[in-house]
Amino acid sequence: MLRLSELKQPQKTRITRIDGPEMIRLMEMGITPGLPLEIVRTAPLGYPIEIKIRGYLLSLREAEASCVFLEQV
């Protein structure tokens, strides 16, 4: 299992679990286990990370991205 914060290149993944202090906030934004997630791009220095989920684009900070665990599709 990988953390979203560990991925730096655009790729398609699936969310396996969400854990940590940002869990409630992430779930309120529509990030839930089992959904496909696509990393669209990253900022030049690494953060924020722009992802595509549920048909919209969302930017996440490092603290938020480290709470999301993924598997590659």
TARA-V199820 format. One record per residue. PHI is phi in whole degrees, 0 to 359 (NA if undefined). Layout:
phi:PHI
phi:PHI
//
This chain:
phi:NA
phi:249
phi:269
phi:300
phi:292
phi:275
phi:271
phi:241
phi:251
phi:300
phi:197
phi:261
phi:218
phi:230
phi:282
phi:260
phi:199
phi:235
phi:214
phi:114
phi:291
phi:267
phi:303
phi:297
phi:299
phi:295
phi:293
phi:293
phi:277
phi:101
phi:269
phi:228
phi:301
phi:97
phi:277
phi:287
phi:221
phi:240
phi:279
phi:273
phi:195
phi:235
phi:290
phi:305
phi:264
phi:112
phi:224
phi:283
phi:256
phi:261
phi:239
phi:245
phi:214
phi:55
phi:85
phi:229
phi:263
phi:220
phi:256
phi:238
phi:281
phi:298
phi:298
phi:288
phi:294
phi:286
phi:269
phi:257
phi:256
phi:230
phi:230
phi:283
phi:261
//
